[in-house]
């Protein structure tokens, strides 16, 4: 069954509808996110009971830098739906863990990797980086080599943190491609 998007648009405050390969995506305002997800989960015509994933992408050139995507699944209708919101690093996002209990892990992961803050989240902790880690590694303005490195110091008997020092300077390698050389003969 294909989701009837026209009915949802009439009922819910949807900013924009996107269709790609017969899959629907809605962009909604941040302030209506909890209400929309609650209706999509509990209304008998939709029954999106499973939150399969929450992901985020970083677009630093946009006014709203982060796009957060909530992927929903309705087993009753065998249908998927994406609900998207656009935020920047200063706008907190309301946690949806009171609607979908599985959201806690993904919200912590997005906080850890992108720095998007989730309000009303009981356990917003770092999952994939260390406790003293500075910055958010999946932001596009985060340096590739990072700021610090950690290693185990045998003499001190503990993990130490040091600033990153590159062992050699960057080089440019200008080798001729063997294919280009072959085509000239």
N, C-alpha and C positions, 0 to 999 in steps of 0.2 A: 504494500500500500504506500503510495506516495503521499507525503505530507501535504495537506491542503493549506498552502501558505496564505491564500487570500483571507481565509477565516481568522488566522492568527493575527494578520496585519490589522484587521478590523477591530479586534478585541484588545490587543496589547500595544503599548507605545513603542513600536519598532522604528528605528531611525532609517535603516536601509536593509533591503533583502538582497542576498547574493545567491545565485544558483550556479553550481559547477558540477558537471557529471551527475545530474539528477539529485544532488545533495544540497540541502538548504542551509544557509547561514544567515543569521540575523545580527545586525549591529544595533546595540541598544545603549541607552544612556546608563552611566554608572549608577546613578541614584535609583534606577528601577530594576537593577539586576536581581536582587533577592525576591522581589515580588514576581518577576517574570519566571524565574526558575521554579518558584513555588507553584505557580499555576501550571507550568509545563510538566512538572512532576505529578501533581495531584489531580488535574482535570481528567475526566474519564475519556475525553476525545484524544488526548495526547499520550498520557502515561509514560513519560520519559523518566522512569524510575531509577535508571543507572547513570551515574556520572562516570564516564570512562576515562576522562583525562582533563586536566587543566594545563594549558601551555601558554607560553608568552614569547613574543618576538620584539626585537628592539629596532626601531626606526629613528635614529637620532636626528635626522633632518626634518622630521615631522613635528608639528606643534604638540600633538599628543604622542609622546615618544614610544609608549608601549602598547601593544595590542595583546589582550589576554583573551584566550579562547577556551570556552567551556564546551566539551563534547558530550552530548547526551545520547542515550540509547533507549528506545522503546521496544521491549521484547514482545509486547502484545501486538504491535503493528509492524514489527521488523523494520524499524526506521531509525535513522540517525539525524541529529541536528546539532549545528554549531551555533553557539551564542557568543558574540564577541563584544568586548568593551574596549574603549580607547582611553588611556590614562597617561599622565606624565609622572615623574619621580616624586612630585609633591602631593599628588592626589591619593589619599588612602582608598582602598577598595574594601567594601564590606565583605566579611568572610561569609561563605555559603556553607560552612561546616554544620550549621544548625539545620540546613535542608538536606545536604548530602554529607554524611559522616566521613566519606572517603576523601573529601576535599582538603582535609587538614594536611596531609602529606604534600600534596601538590602546591598548596599555598605556602608552606614552609620552603619548598624547593624554589619557587619563584622568588620569594623573599631573599633566599640565599644567593641565587644566581643573578638576579636582576635588580634587587633592591626595591621592589614594589611592596609597600606596606599594606597589610591586611588588618583592618580594625575589627574588633570583637573576636579576634582569634586567641584562643586560650593558650596555645603552645607554639608561638612563633619563634622557632629556633633554627640555627644553622644545621643543615643535614649533610651537605656534601663538602663543605670547607671546614677548616679548623676554627677553633674558638677565637683566636686572635687575628684571624684573617681580615685584611683591610681591602675594601672594594667589592665589586660584584663582577665575577669573571665572564659572564655571558653578555655583558654590555659591549657594544661595538667600540666604545672608546677605552676599554680596558686594554693595557699593553699585552702583547703576545707572550712576553717572557715573565710577566707579573712584577710585583714590587719586591717581594721577599721570597726566600726559599727556606725550607726547613730540612734539617738533617740530624741524625743522631750523633752526638759527640761522645766518644768513648771515654775521654779524660773526665769530662764533667758528669757523665753517666745520665744524660738527659737529652731531650730534643732541644736544639738551639735554632733560633731564627736569625737569618742574616740578610742584608740587602743583596739583591741580585747583581752579580758582576759577570759580564760576558767574558769568556776566556779569550776570544779573538775578536778583532774588529770585523764588521761586515765586509764581505768581498763581493765583487761582481765577477761572475764567470761568463766569459764570452767565447764559448766553444762553437765552432762551426758544426752545424748539423750534418751528419753523414748523408742524409737524404738530399739536402740542398747541394752538397758537393757532387752527388751521383747524378742529379738532374742536369748539371752543367756540362757533363761529358757527352 
